[in-house]
Amino acid sequence: MTVLRIVFMGTPDFAVPTLAEIVGAGHDVVCVYTQPPRPAGRGMEERRSAVHEFALSHALPVQTPATLREADAQALFAAHDADVAVVVAYGLLLPQPVLDAPHYGCLNLHGSMLPRWRGAAPIQRAIMAGDKETGVAVMRMEAGLDTGPVCVRERLAIGDDMTAGELHDRLALTGASLMVRALSALARDTLACTPQSEDGVVYAAKIDKAEARIDWTRPALEVHNLVRGLSPFPGAWFGIEASGKTQRVKVLRTTLVQGSGKPGDVLDDTLTVACGSGAIQLLQVQRAGKGLMTAQDFLRGSNLPAGSMVT
């Protein structure tokens, strides 16, 4: 096997399996680039990214620049003398000098079947749109947003009740294997990449907080897909009236059921809620400051009998 000098660039959990596969394949990871530590959690203490933690545990050198636009940062990147940069959900724009620095350029792993769902939230958007399949793609990076030629890809089916979290984990593992195969082809000089079609381009915009509130006037299937697409994060939610205030309740899992009524009406004692057409049954929910619970456990502590309404 030809060992490649690789700069790895990634930040969240989604990127860790790819870095692990590259290390396991015996390539020389000369540096890991990841987002700087950020305040997180209730104490707002600075927390390293998942990729940062993995790199430290494997004694890999780490860089956490706030930007790659400055000449010094670009010079440092070029000094790694990498054969290729592998980019997985890094979160920073790569200027042209960075894209051009590695001998073979930069390969990006993207969680969709490009050109469908270019952009920031391809996994969530695919589920929210009710897509029946998606996939992962390895592309050569260029200046445009996910516009580079696609080298290899693999399709995955999206189950009717699959959540974004479940799809995320499957795509992360599938993508890790796919990237290692792409690197092997690159080392043999057999990696062929095909320009993306301009037909079927769809953009996966970043999830806006305002989208997370459930609109019960929408059809049940759309509500179900919204819940799946936003589970586990940020979580679709509805409101209940308690002590004169509206309390948020996140919904993490639902199922489509028979039923009809005024949108938002609770139809029975198993937390079936009417939508604009049809109904959904809430299976897993989470109140603010509480842990995940089943609908049955939630109902024990909430006054939501049949005939009440959620907003």
Buried (B, 14 or more C-beta within 10 A) or exposed (E): EEEBBBBBBBBBBBBBBBBBBBBEBEBEBBBBBBBEEEEEEEEEEEBBBBBBBBBEEEEBEBBBBEEBBEEEBBEBBBEBEBBBBBBBBBBBEBBEBBBEBBEBBBBBBBBBBBBBBBBBBBBBBBBBBBBEEBBBBBBBBBEEEBBBBBBBBBEBEBEEBBBBBBBBBBBBBBBBBBBBBBBBBBBEEEBEBEEBEEEEBBBBEEBEEEBBBBBBEBEBBBBBBBBBBBBBEBBBBBBBEEEEEEBBBBBBBBBBBEBBBEBBBBBBEBBBBBBBEBBBBBBBBBBEEEEBBBBEBBBEEBEBEEEEBBE
